[in-house]
Amino acid sequence: MIRMGDKDKEAYWKGYSDYKRHAEAVERDGIFHAITELGSSCYQPPKGHEEAYRQGWRDAEKEKKE
């Protein structure tokens, strides 16, 4: 397991949460409405913690596919 500092943990969980919100919006309203609704808030990794954010996004995406 990778050890993360507090800021990386925050970034990871933001990525995880953003993916969940995005996926729910796509299922509910379709991709174009989801982009409009969440476009300004989704996939904006905290500067310097982009990889932790991406990993959270990927983990949530992987969990959804399983």
Phi and psi in degrees as a GROMACS rama.xvg file:
@    title "Ramachandran Plot"
@    xaxis  label "Phi"
@    yaxis  label "Psi"
@TYPE xy
-80.6863  133.53  ILE-2
-86.978  131.764  ARG-3
-122.658  146.544  MET-4
-77.5559  174.643  GLY-5
-58.6103  -42.1115  ASP-6
-67.8597  -37.3297  LYS-7
-66.6491  -39.156  ASP-8
-62.443  -43.3806  LYS-9
-60.5929  -43.9082  GLU-10
-64.4627  -42.3903  ALA-11
-58.8043  -50.362  TYR-12
-70.7087  -26.6192  TRP-13
-67.8879  -44.2589  LYS-14
-61.5159  -42.8114  GLY-15
-61.2372  -48.8776  TYR-16
-64.619  -42.6299  SER-17
-61.1172  -40.393  ASP-18
-63.9592  -44.7524  TYR-19
-59.3594  -46.2017  LYS-20
-61.5707  -44.0259  ARG-21
-61.9026  -48.4265  HIS-22
-62.6369  -41.3864  ALA-23
-63.6688  -41.5452  GLU-24
-66.0634  -39.4028  ALA-25
-63.6943  -46.0574  VAL-26
-63.2493  -38.7244  GLU-27
-76.3888  -45.8993  ARG-28
-119.922  -8.91712  ASP-29
93.4621  161.425  GLY-30
-62.1911  -41.3208  ILE-31
-68.7698  -39.5542  PHE-32
-68.576  -37.6189  HIS-33
-62.937  -41.9459  ALA-34
-63.9236  -42.7562  ILE-35
-63.8224  -45.7067  THR-36
-69.6888  -43.0788  GLU-37
-109.373  -2.98093  LEU-38
-51.6851  -37.5821  GLY-39
-84.6289  -15.0109  SER-40
-111.668  -19.2901  SER-41
-91.5807  151.328  CYS-42
52.349  54.8442  TYR-43
-125.997  82.771  GLN-44
-62.5891  141.805  PRO-45
-61.4926  131.959  PRO-46
-53.8481  130.055  LYS-47
87.5752  -5.83989  GLY-48
-131.359  30.743  HIS-49
-61.8404  -40.8605  GLU-50
-66.5071  -40.7658  GLU-51
-62.8143  -41.1543  ALA-52
-61.9483  -48.5372  TYR-53
-59.8339  -38.461  ARG-54
-66.0902  -40.1425  GLN-55
-61.5519  -43.3724  GLY-56
-61.287  -47.8724  TRP-57
-63.3311  -41.3847  ARG-58
-64.151  -41.2239  ASP-59
-65.8579  -39.8978  ALA-60
-64.7206  -44.2878  GLU-61
-62.7204  -43.3986  LYS-62
-59.8813  -41.0666  GLU-63
-64.8225  -36.9114  LYS-64
-73.3195  -22.9672  LYS-65
